[in-house]
Amino acid sequence: METLPVQFRVAFMSGHVEAGLALYRAGAPDQAARHLLHPVSETHAAEREGIDALGFDPAIFHQVSAALEEGRPAAEIEPMLAAAEANLALLQENAGGDARTIIAYLMDVTAEEYNIGVTGGEITDPGEYQDAYGFSVVAARLARRTGDDDLIAAAAALAALWPEGGPVAASSPAPVADVMAGINAVRAAL
């Protein structure tokens, strides 16, 4: 991971957080926690190499973690989640990079994670299924920055393949073939 360009690492980290935000807002804070902790997890320390200089604020993610562990009410947690989103937006902005190149990278990891997360029409690894969702959301956001209507539509259609209520572990997943077709449509629009 540390050999990847910083903009890829920021996009990867952002995908995890997007999954966590969606899961928290879907009423699954227990599933959200691992994704929201990703940016400060010691397991993923190599990803953070060089991002402090881009404005990364680990304290925000530690606060969210503590609030989730303590079961604080949503009214207290939502502002923390908004701060986490804002910090990631700052990181993405400061990391720079070509949006299309980053989207191409995200399509590779979305495909990999979804193929691990869904087998035989069932969610077999909820974390990977949820990560794939987060990567598709980040790609859709980046697509909007390009102003390319075809790319925007393809990326939005891909992200829409997950349930509207969030990628909770009990979801009925889209068929792998449909997600791969969505990924290929994004790639074709690049």
N, CA, C and O of each residue as an XYZ file, in Angstrom:
760
protein
N       0.831     -1.199      0.000
C       0.000      0.000      0.000
C       0.869      1.253      0.000
O       0.553      2.223     -0.689
N       1.977      1.242      0.777
C       2.777      2.458      0.850
C       3.453      2.803     -0.469
O       3.928      3.925     -0.643
N       3.503      1.845     -1.408
C       4.105      2.135     -2.712
C       3.124      2.796     -3.663
O       3.533      3.301     -4.709
N       1.849      2.807     -3.332
C       0.857      3.472     -4.170
C       0.990      4.984     -4.053
O       1.371      5.493     -2.998
N       0.680      5.704     -5.123
C       0.674      7.167     -5.026
C      -0.299      7.619     -3.928
O      -1.306      6.965     -3.661
N       0.026      8.739     -3.310
C      -0.766      9.220     -2.182
C      -2.232      9.421     -2.565
O      -3.111      9.156     -1.746
N      -2.521      9.879     -3.782
C      -3.920     10.099     -4.152
C      -4.698      8.782     -4.197
O      -5.900      8.779     -3.931
N      -4.051      7.673     -4.521
C      -4.716      6.372     -4.490
C      -4.967      5.949     -3.051
O      -6.030      5.421     -2.726
N      -3.975      6.184     -2.186
C      -4.145      5.810     -0.780
C      -5.253      6.625     -0.123
O      -6.025      6.094      0.675
N      -5.333      7.894     -0.450
C      -6.408      8.740      0.096
C      -7.761      8.258     -0.422
O      -8.725      8.203      0.341
N      -7.849      7.906     -1.711
C      -9.108      7.405     -2.275
C      -9.508      6.089     -1.607
O     -10.684      5.872     -1.315
N      -8.537      5.219     -1.369
C      -8.794      3.929     -0.725
C      -9.315      4.150      0.694
O     -10.311      3.550      1.101
N      -8.634      5.012      1.434
C      -9.059      5.334      2.798
C     -10.464      5.946      2.784
O     -11.304      5.616      3.620
N     -10.702      6.829      1.835
C     -12.004      7.488      1.724
C     -13.111      6.481      1.465
O     -14.215      6.626      1.991
N     -12.832      5.470      0.666
C     -13.831      4.434      0.404
C     -14.255      3.712      1.664
O     -15.437      3.429      1.861
N     -13.286      3.416      2.517
C     -13.613      2.763      3.790
C     -14.504      3.660      4.646
O     -15.483      3.201      5.235
N     -14.155      4.933      4.705
C     -14.938      5.858      5.524
C     -16.331      6.042      4.944
O     -17.301      6.107      5.698
N     -16.456      6.128      3.625
C     -17.786      6.243      3.000
C     -18.662      5.047      3.379
O     -19.847      5.203      3.671
N     -18.067      3.860      3.370
C     -18.821      2.668      3.779
C     -19.272      2.810      5.230
O     -20.420      2.515      5.561
N     -18.374      3.258      6.080
C     -18.717      3.432      7.490
C     -19.809      4.461      7.706
O     -20.713      4.247      8.514
N     -19.736      5.563      7.001
C     -20.772      6.597      7.121
C     -22.129      6.047      6.715
O     -23.124      6.257      7.408
N     -22.165      5.345      5.593
C     -23.437      4.785      5.112
C     -23.982      3.758      6.095
O     -25.186      3.716      6.346
N     -23.114      2.939      6.645
C     -23.563      1.921      7.596
C     -24.071      2.551      8.887
O     -25.081      2.114      9.439
N     -23.378      3.569      9.364
C     -23.843      4.241     10.568
C     -25.229      4.832     10.316
O     -26.137      4.674     11.133
N     -25.381      5.499      9.205
C     -26.654      6.145      8.883
C     -27.744      5.136      8.552
O     -28.927      5.474      8.570
N     -27.357      3.903      8.250
C     -28.325      2.830      8.011
C     -28.714      2.129      9.307
O     -29.473      1.160      9.289
N     -28.194      2.618     10.431
C     -28.548      2.029     11.718
C     -27.713      0.815     12.084
O     -28.142     -0.023     12.877
N     -26.519      0.720     11.506
C     -25.640     -0.411     11.793
C     -24.290      0.094     12.322
O     -23.261     -0.116     11.680
N     -24.287      0.764     13.496
C     -23.028      1.320     13.996
C     -21.963      0.263     14.273
O     -20.768      0.540     14.172
N     -22.396     -0.948     14.622
C     -21.428     -2.013     14.866
C     -20.680     -2.369     13.588
O     -19.484     -2.657     13.634
N     -21.360     -2.354     12.457
C     -20.718     -2.627     11.170
C     -19.921     -1.413     10.697
O     -18.916     -1.559     10.001
N     -20.363     -0.233     11.069
C     -19.706      1.008     10.644
C     -18.349      1.187     11.303
O     -17.430      1.730     10.691
N     -18.217      0.742     12.531
C     -17.033      1.047     13.332
C     -15.731      0.654     12.645
O     -14.797      1.455     12.608
N     -15.647     -0.545     12.105
C     -14.378     -0.983     11.514
C     -13.994     -0.123     10.327
O     -12.812      0.134     10.100
N     -14.980      0.321      9.571
C     -14.698      1.155      8.401
C     -14.293      2.570      8.815
O     -13.392      3.164      8.224
N     -14.962      3.096      9.825
C     -14.642      4.453     10.284
C     -13.302      4.506     11.013
O     -12.670      5.560     11.080
N     -12.876      3.386     11.549
C     -11.585      3.321     12.234
C     -10.418      3.127     11.264
O      -9.258      3.311     11.633
N     -10.730      2.759     10.036
C      -9.685      2.443      9.063
C      -8.585      3.508      8.983
O      -7.408      3.147      8.984
N      -8.916      4.800      8.916
C      -7.852      5.802      8.777
C      -6.883      5.877      9.946
O      -5.776      6.390      9.783
N      -7.261      5.386     11.113
C      -6.369      5.476     12.271
C      -5.939      4.104     12.797
O      -5.238      4.011     13.804
N      -6.356      3.062     12.120
C      -5.999      1.711     12.539
C      -4.506      1.465     12.344
O      -3.941      1.838     11.316
N      -3.878      0.846     13.318
C      -2.453      0.522     13.198
C      -2.214     -0.473     12.067
O      -1.144     -0.484     11.458
N      -3.202     -1.297     11.791
C      -3.093     -2.268     10.706
C      -2.855     -1.560      9.370
O      -2.193     -2.097      8.482
N      -3.398     -0.364      9.243
C      -3.325      0.360      7.973
C      -2.393      1.566      8.043
O      -2.563      2.531      7.297
N      -1.414      1.512      8.933
C      -0.512      2.649      9.125
C       0.251      3.014      7.858
O       0.511      4.192      7.616
N       0.614      2.023      7.042
C       1.382      2.302      5.823
C       0.611      3.206      4.867
O       1.210      3.993      4.133
N      -0.719      3.093      4.876
C      -1.541      3.941      4.004
C      -1.411      5.412      4.365
O      -1.547      6.281      3.504
N      -1.150      5.689      5.633
C      -1.124      7.076      6.095
C       0.194      7.782      5.801
O       0.307      8.993      5.989
N       1.189      7.032      5.341
C       2.500      7.628      5.060
C       2.347      8.841      4.142
O       1.855      8.725      3.019
N       2.768      9.980      4.625
C       2.767     11.196      3.811
C       1.462     11.970      3.777
O       1.398     13.027      3.150
N       0.405     11.471      4.441
C      -0.865     12.207      4.341
C      -1.042     13.243      5.448
O      -1.903     14.117      5.346
N      -0.236     13.151      6.503
C      -0.329     14.177      7.542
C      -0.082     15.556      6.946
O      -0.724     16.535      7.326
N       0.856     15.618      6.009
C       1.197     16.894      5.369
C       0.048     17.434      4.515
O       0.037     18.608      4.146
N      -0.920     16.562      4.206
C      -2.075     16.977      3.395
C      -3.228     17.494      4.260
O      -4.253     17.934      3.739
N      -3.052     17.437      5.587
C      -4.096     17.934      6.477
C      -4.866     16.854      7.207
O      -5.931     17.129      7.760
N      -4.351     15.618      7.225
C      -5.045     14.534      7.921
C      -5.121     14.844      9.410
O      -4.123     15.216     10.029
N      -6.318     14.687      9.982
C      -6.543     14.947     11.406
C      -7.035     13.661     12.069
O      -8.239     13.410     12.120
N      -6.104     12.847     12.578
C      -6.510     11.573     13.173
C      -7.407     11.723     14.389
O      -8.170     10.809     14.701
N      -7.334     12.863     15.090
C      -8.148     13.057     16.291
C      -9.631     12.925     15.983
O     -10.393     12.411     16.802
N     -10.042     13.383     14.815
C     -11.456     13.287     14.427
C     -11.896     11.830     14.407
O     -12.970     11.495     14.906
N     -11.075     10.970     13.835
C     -11.437      9.562     13.700
C     -11.373      8.834     15.044
O     -12.142      7.903     15.286
N     -10.460      9.256     15.909
C     -10.426      8.694     17.265
C     -11.693      9.099     18.041
O     -12.254      8.291     18.781
N     -12.134     10.341     17.868
C     -13.359     10.804     18.536
C     -14.573     10.008     18.070
O     -15.407      9.605     18.880
N     -14.666      9.787     16.768
C     -15.782      8.996     16.230
C     -15.745      7.599     16.822
O     -16.774      7.063     17.235
N     -14.559      7.013     16.861
C     -14.401      5.671     17.408
C     -14.872      5.600     18.851
O     -15.626      4.702     19.224
N     -14.424      6.547     19.654
C     -14.809      6.562     21.069
C     -16.318      6.748     21.213
O     -16.950      6.095     22.044
N     -16.890      7.631     20.412
C     -18.333      7.882     20.484
C     -19.125      6.635     20.123
O     -20.142      6.338     20.749
N     -18.661      5.904     19.111
C     -19.354      4.667     18.731
C     -19.246      3.622     19.835
O     -20.228      2.955     20.161
N     -18.056      3.479     20.408
C     -17.852      2.506     21.476
C     -18.704      2.823     22.692
O     -19.197      1.922     23.370
N     -18.874      4.107     22.961
C     -19.659      4.524     24.125
C     -21.153      4.541     23.835
O     -21.954      4.765     24.743
N     -21.537      4.310     22.595
C     -22.950      4.299     22.236
C     -23.621      5.652     22.378
O     -24.799      5.735     22.723
N     -22.877      6.701     22.114
C     -23.450      8.045     22.224
C     -24.583      8.244     21.232
O     -24.634      7.576     20.200
N     -25.483      9.152     21.539
C     -26.626      9.386     20.647
C     -26.191      9.986     19.306
O     -25.148     10.630     19.195
N     -27.016      9.753     18.312
C     -26.741     10.223     16.954
C     -26.499     11.729     16.908
O     -25.676     12.201     16.124
N     -27.207     12.483     17.743
C     -27.052     13.938     17.742
C     -25.617     14.345     18.091
O     -25.148     15.396     17.654
N     -24.928     13.526     18.867
C     -23.528     13.807     19.193
C     -22.581     13.281     18.121
O     -21.541     13.883     17.852
N     -22.940     12.170     17.519
C     -22.048     11.524     16.557
C     -22.095     12.199     15.188
O     -21.063     12.301     14.525
N     -23.245     12.652     14.759
C     -23.369     13.244     13.417
C     -22.385     14.386     13.167
O     -21.770     14.416     12.101
N     -22.206     15.332     14.102
C     -21.216     16.389     13.840
C     -19.796     15.835     13.680
O     -18.999     16.369     12.908
N     -19.490     14.769     14.408
C     -18.176     14.142     14.281
C     -18.026     13.502     12.898
O     -16.965     13.572     12.278
N     -19.110     12.877     12.429
C     -19.080     12.269     11.102
C     -18.916     13.344     10.031
O     -18.193     13.151      9.054
N     -19.583     14.465     10.218
C     -19.442     15.583      9.266
C     -18.002     16.084      9.258
O     -17.468     16.417      8.200
N     -17.371     16.140     10.426
C     -15.976     16.567     10.499
C     -15.060     15.560      9.801
O     -14.100     15.947      9.135
N     -15.359     14.268      9.955
C     -14.569     13.231      9.276
C     -14.712     13.364      7.762
O     -13.727     13.263      7.030
N     -15.939     13.592      7.295
C     -16.165     13.791      5.858
C     -15.394     15.005      5.350
O     -14.775     14.956      4.287
N     -15.433     16.074      6.102
C     -14.738     17.301      5.700
C     -13.229     17.076      5.660
O     -12.551     17.577      4.763
N     -12.700     16.327      6.626
C     -11.265     16.067      6.627
C     -10.864     15.231      5.419
O      -9.822     15.478      4.812
N     -11.680     14.247      5.066
C     -11.372     13.440      3.884
C     -11.476     14.269      2.606
O     -10.670     14.098      1.692
N     -12.447     15.153      2.538
C     -12.568     16.022      1.361
C     -11.317     16.894      1.216
O     -10.816     17.092      0.109
N     -10.821     17.411      2.340
C      -9.597     18.203      2.327
C      -8.417     17.357      1.834
O      -7.621     17.811      1.012
N      -8.312     16.127      2.343
C      -7.231     15.237      1.920
C      -7.298     14.967      0.428
O      -6.281     15.006     -0.265
N      -8.507     14.690     -0.066
C      -8.671     14.406     -1.490
C      -8.264     15.613     -2.324
O      -7.591     15.475     -3.346
N      -8.670     16.779     -1.888
C      -8.322     18.008     -2.603
C      -6.807     18.225     -2.606
O      -6.218     18.531     -3.642
N      -6.194     18.063     -1.448
C      -4.755     18.304     -1.325
C      -3.906     17.213     -1.974
O      -2.775     17.472     -2.386
N      -4.445     15.991     -2.068
C      -3.699     14.894     -2.685
C      -3.593     15.090     -4.191
O      -2.641     14.632     -4.823
N      -4.588     15.779     -4.760
C      -4.559     16.038     -6.197
C      -4.667     14.755     -7.008
O      -5.276     13.775     -6.580
N      -4.068     14.786     -8.171
C      -4.110     13.635     -9.054
C      -5.216     13.767    -10.076
O      -6.146     14.557     -9.913
N      -5.101     12.992    -11.119
C      -6.083     12.994    -12.194
C      -7.294     12.154    -11.777
O      -7.153     10.979    -11.439
N      -8.467     12.757    -11.804
C      -9.686     12.060    -11.359
C      -9.896     10.763    -12.128
O     -10.266      9.750    -11.534
N      -9.669     10.776    -13.425
C      -9.897      9.568    -14.231
C      -8.935      8.440    -13.847
O      -9.323      7.272    -13.826
N      -7.702      8.785    -13.549
C      -6.725      7.775    -13.139
C      -7.109      7.187    -11.784
O      -6.985      5.982    -11.562
N      -7.570      8.036    -10.894
C      -7.989      7.565     -9.567
C      -9.238      6.687     -9.700
O      -9.345      5.658     -9.033
N     -10.174      7.086    -10.550
C     -11.382      6.276    -10.769
C     -10.998      4.915    -11.341
O     -11.556      3.897    -10.931
N     -10.061      4.881    -12.274
C      -9.623      3.592    -12.839
C      -9.074      2.691    -11.732
O      -9.377      1.498    -11.692
N      -8.271      3.259    -10.838
C      -7.765      2.508     -9.694
C      -8.919      2.003     -8.824
O      -8.937      0.841     -8.418
N      -9.874      2.881     -8.546
C     -11.010      2.488     -7.698
C     -11.848      1.392     -8.346
O     -12.416      0.558     -7.641
N     -11.934      1.379     -9.665
C     -12.676      0.306    -10.339
C     -11.969     -1.030    -10.126
O     -12.624     -2.056     -9.941
N     -10.637     -1.022    -10.151
C      -9.894     -2.262     -9.901
C     -10.166     -2.791     -8.496
O     -10.429     -3.980     -8.316
N     -10.102     -1.903     -7.498
C     -10.315     -2.385     -6.128
C     -11.787     -2.702     -5.872
O     -12.089     -3.592     -5.077
N     -12.705     -2.000     -6.523
C     -14.128     -2.326     -6.379
C     -14.379     -3.735     -6.899
O     -15.055     -4.531     -6.248
N     -13.838     -4.040     -8.063
C     -14.018     -5.378     -8.644
C     -13.431     -6.452     -7.736
O     -14.063     -7.478     -7.485
N     -12.233     -6.210     -7.253
C     -11.567     -7.180     -6.384
C     -12.364     -7.415     -5.104
O     -12.602     -8.558     -4.714
N     -12.773     -6.333     -4.457
C     -13.479     -6.459     -3.178
C     -14.864     -7.092     -3.354
O     -15.278     -7.918     -2.540
N     -15.574     -6.705     -4.411
C     -16.914     -7.263     -4.601
C     -16.831     -8.762     -4.878
O     -17.652     -9.534     -4.384
N     -15.845     -9.170     -5.662
C     -15.685    -10.598     -5.965
C     -15.327    -11.401     -4.724
O     -15.642    -12.589     -4.651
N     -14.681    -10.783     -3.753
C     -14.399    -11.453     -2.481
C     -15.653    -11.431     -1.600
O     -15.962    -12.415     -0.929
N     -16.362    -10.320     -1.607
C     -17.487    -10.125     -0.701
C     -18.762    -10.854     -1.063
O     -19.581    -11.144     -0.191
N     -18.941    -11.157     -2.345
C     -20.179    -11.794     -2.793
C     -19.839    -13.052     -3.589
O     -19.095    -13.012     -4.569
N     -20.406    -14.162     -3.139
C     -20.195    -15.444     -3.805
C     -21.534    -16.165     -3.910
O     -22.267    -16.282     -2.928
N     -21.840    -16.641     -5.099
C     -23.075    -17.407     -5.274
C     -24.326    -16.623     -4.911
O     -25.309    -17.194     -4.437
N     -24.289    -15.324     -5.133
C     -25.453    -14.492     -4.851
C     -25.653    -14.145     -3.388
O     -26.669    -13.557     -3.019
N     -24.679    -14.508     -2.546
C     -24.766    -14.229     -1.111
C     -23.567    -13.393     -0.670
O     -22.483    -13.493     -1.245
N     -23.769    -12.575      0.347
C     -22.660    -11.826      0.933
C     -21.877    -12.804      1.805
O     -22.372    -13.279      2.828
N     -20.656    -13.094      1.383
C     -19.817    -14.044      2.108
C     -18.744    -13.337      2.943
O     -18.180    -13.927      3.864
N     -18.472    -12.086      2.620
C     -17.534    -11.275      3.396
C     -18.107     -9.859      3.445
O     -17.846     -9.049      2.555
N     -18.888     -9.563      4.489
C     -19.558     -8.263      4.549
C     -18.602     -7.076      4.454
O     -18.927     -6.075      3.816
N     -17.441     -7.171      5.074
C     -16.497     -6.065      5.047
C     -16.054     -5.719      3.631
O     -15.971     -4.545      3.272
N     -15.774     -6.731      2.837
C     -15.321     -6.492      1.463
C     -16.474     -5.967      0.594
O     -16.273     -5.090     -0.246
N     -17.658     -6.499      0.799
C     -18.854     -6.015      0.106
C     -19.073     -4.531      0.412
O     -19.376     -3.738     -0.479
N     -18.916     -4.177      1.676
C     -19.112     -2.803      2.119
C     -18.001     -1.894      1.595
O     -18.264     -0.753      1.213
N     -16.770     -2.388      1.573
C     -15.664     -1.596      1.020
C     -15.911     -1.290     -0.451
O     -15.692     -0.164     -0.897
N     -16.365     -2.285     -1.203
C     -16.634     -2.075     -2.628
C     -17.658     -0.958     -2.811
O     -17.539     -0.137     -3.721
N     -18.653     -0.936     -1.944
C     -19.636      0.154     -1.977
C     -18.935      1.511     -1.790
O     -19.146      2.440     -2.570
N     -18.115      1.607     -0.762
C     -17.423      2.866     -0.472
C     -16.563      3.328     -1.637
O     -16.531      4.518     -1.949
N     -15.867      2.404     -2.281
C     -15.031      2.772     -3.422
C     -15.887      3.273     -4.581
O     -15.495      4.197     -5.293
N     -17.063      2.657     -4.769
C     -17.935      3.108     -5.863
C     -18.478      4.514     -5.582
O     -18.657      5.308     -6.506
N     -18.736      4.817     -4.314
C     -19.225      6.152     -3.945
C     -18.142      7.207     -4.177
O     -18.426      8.287     -4.697
N     -16.923      6.900     -3.796
C     -15.815      7.834     -4.021
C     -15.618      8.045     -5.524
O     -15.401      9.173     -5.967
N     -15.694      6.971     -6.306
C     -15.549      7.091     -7.761
C     -16.651      7.974     -8.344
O     -16.392      8.790     -9.228
N     -17.876      7.812     -7.853
C     -18.987      8.638     -8.351
C     -18.755     10.110     -8.020
O     -19.056     10.984     -8.834
N     -18.232     10.382     -6.853
C     -17.941     11.769     -6.473
C     -16.853     12.351     -7.379
O     -16.961     13.486     -7.843
N     -15.817     11.570     -7.622
C     -14.745     12.030     -8.508
C     -15.253     12.230     -9.932
O     -14.833     13.162    -10.619
N     -16.144     11.369    -10.370
C     -16.698     11.491    -11.724
C     -17.418     12.826    -11.883
O     -17.317     13.471    -12.926
N     -18.137     13.233    -10.854
C     -18.853     14.523    -10.925
C     -17.891     15.686    -11.120
O     -18.247     16.691    -11.737
N     -16.689     15.559    -10.604
C     -15.693     16.627    -10.760
C     -15.214     16.767    -12.207
O     -14.747     17.834    -12.607
N     -15.329     15.695    -12.987
C     -14.827     15.745    -14.366
C     -15.758     16.509    -15.292
O     -15.322     17.025    -16.321
N     -17.055     16.589    -14.932
C     -18.026     17.231    -15.808
C     -18.399     16.386    -17.015
O     -19.133     16.856    -17.884
N     -17.917     15.163    -17.091
C     -18.188     14.250    -18.206
C     -19.499     13.506    -17.919
O     -19.553     12.629    -17.057
N     -20.547     13.872    -18.656
C     -21.875     13.307    -18.383
C     -21.910     11.784    -18.479
O     -22.582     11.138    -17.675
N     -21.204     11.200    -19.440
C     -21.197      9.740    -19.581
C     -20.528      9.070    -18.390
O     -21.017      8.064    -17.876
N     -19.416      9.631    -17.960
C     -18.714      9.073    -16.808
C     -19.530      9.259    -15.534
O     -19.597      8.357    -14.700
N     -20.138     10.406    -15.385
C     -20.982     10.675    -14.212
C     -22.123      9.674    -14.147
O     -22.400      9.108    -13.089
N     -22.787      9.454    -15.277
C     -23.924      8.524    -15.316
C     -23.484      7.090    -15.023
O     -24.152      6.372    -14.279
N     -22.369      6.679    -15.603
C     -21.893      5.312    -15.389
C     -21.496      5.086    -13.931
O     -21.818      4.049    -13.351
N     -20.801      6.053    -13.343
C     -20.374      5.913    -11.951
C     -21.569      5.946    -10.996
O     -21.600      5.206    -10.013
N     -22.544      6.798    -11.284
C     -23.750      6.853    -10.438
C     -24.526      5.547    -10.537
O     -25.039      5.047     -9.536
N     -24.612      4.997    -11.746
C     -25.330      3.722    -11.937
C     -24.638      2.593    -11.174
O     -25.302      1.731    -10.599
N     -23.313      2.599    -11.169
C     -22.578      1.581    -10.415
C     -22.879      1.699     -8.924
O     -23.212      0.705     -8.278
N     -22.765      2.903     -8.374
C     -23.021      3.098     -6.942
C     -24.458      2.736     -6.570
O     -24.723      2.326     -5.440
N     -25.380      2.887     -7.511
C     -26.792      2.579     -7.251
C     -27.071      1.077     -7.198
O     -28.192      0.675     -6.887
N     -26.092      0.258     -7.489
C     -26.299     -1.193     -7.427
C     -26.352     -1.722     -5.989
O     -26.766     -2.859     -5.759
N     -25.936     -0.904     -5.031
C     -26.051     -1.290     -3.623
C     -27.401     -0.793     -3.111
O     -27.955      0.158     -3.662
N     -27.933     -1.417     -2.074
C     -29.234     -0.996     -1.540
C     -29.244      0.466     -1.114
O     -28.254      0.978     -0.591
N     -30.346      1.116     -1.339
C     -30.496      2.525     -0.985
C     -30.260      2.777      0.495
O     -29.764      3.837      0.876
N     -30.608      1.815      1.326
C     -30.472      1.973      2.770
C     -29.070      1.751      3.287
O     -28.844      1.830      4.494
N     -28.120      1.474      2.408
C     -26.746      1.243      2.830
C     -26.346     -0.208      2.666
O     -27.201     -1.087      2.568
N     -25.039     -0.462      2.636
C     -24.537     -1.815      2.364
C     -24.477     -2.709      3.602
O     -23.440     -3.311      3.882
N     -25.568     -2.799      4.333
C     -25.565     -3.603      5.555
C     -25.354     -5.080      5.232
O     -25.690     -5.550      4.145
N     -24.795     -5.794      6.193
C     -24.432     -7.197      5.991
C     -25.627     -8.064      5.614
O     -25.454     -9.086      4.949
N     -26.820     -7.686      6.016
C     -28.011     -8.485      5.724
C     -28.643     -8.127      4.370
O     -29.746     -8.579      4.063
N     -27.954     -7.326      3.572
C     -28.482     -6.900      2.275
C     -28.603     -8.070      1.311
O     -27.980     -9.117      1.486
N     -29.415     -7.861      0.301
C     -29.446     -8.772     -0.842
C     -28.547     -8.130     -1.897
O     -28.902     -7.100     -2.471
N     -27.388     -8.731     -2.154
C     -26.440     -8.086     -3.062
C     -26.852     -8.197     -4.522
O     -27.543     -9.132     -4.927
N     -26.411     -7.220     -5.296
C     -26.584     -7.296     -6.748
C     -25.726     -8.450     -7.251
O     -24.684     -8.753     -6.669
N     -26.158     -9.090     -8.322
C     -25.323    -10.161     -8.880
C     -23.932     -9.641     -9.261
O     -23.788     -8.509     -9.723
N     -22.930    -10.469     -9.062
C     -21.555    -10.092     -9.393
C     -21.482     -9.626    -10.849
O     -20.803     -8.645    -11.153
N     -22.172    -10.318    -11.740
C     -22.132     -9.957    -13.165
C     -22.645     -8.537    -13.391
O     -22.118     -7.821    -14.242
N     -23.661     -8.122    -12.641
C     -24.195     -6.768    -12.790
C     -23.181     -5.724    -12.317
O     -23.007     -4.685    -12.954
N     -22.521     -6.007    -11.204
C     -21.523     -5.070    -10.686
C     -20.334     -5.000    -11.647
O     -19.807     -3.918    -11.903
N     -19.913     -6.144    -12.175
C     -18.798     -6.136    -13.126
C     -19.182     -5.377    -14.401
O     -18.352     -4.673    -14.976
N     -20.425     -5.516    -14.839
C     -20.890     -4.753    -16.008
C     -20.886     -3.259    -15.698
O     -20.527     -2.452    -16.555
N     -21.280     -2.882    -14.481
C     -21.239     -1.488    -14.074
C     -19.825     -0.947    -14.036
O     -19.573      0.179    -14.463
N     -18.906     -1.743    -13.527
C     -17.497     -1.352    -13.494
C     -16.970     -1.176    -14.908
O     -16.265     -0.211    -15.203
N     -17.317     -2.116    -15.780
C     -16.871     -2.016    -17.165
C     -17.456     -0.793    -17.870
O     -16.801     -0.207    -18.733
N     -18.673     -0.404    -17.516
C     -19.272      0.794    -18.103
C     -18.514      2.050    -17.652
O     -18.312      2.981    -18.432
N     -18.098      2.056    -16.379
C     -17.289      3.178    -15.892
C     -15.962      3.204    -16.633
O     -15.525      4.253    -17.106
N     -15.326      2.049    -16.729
C     -14.037      1.985    -17.440
C     -14.177      2.464    -18.874
O     -13.318      3.190    -19.375
N     -15.250      2.065    -19.536
C     -15.468      2.477    -20.933
C     -15.646      3.980    -21.054
O     -15.282      4.574    -22.070
N     -16.206      4.597    -20.020
C     -16.439      6.049    -20.046
C     -15.191      6.846    -19.701
O     -15.142      8.058    -19.913
N     -14.187      6.165    -19.171
C     -12.955      6.863    -18.815
C     -12.227      7.314    -20.060
O     -11.161      7.923    -19.965
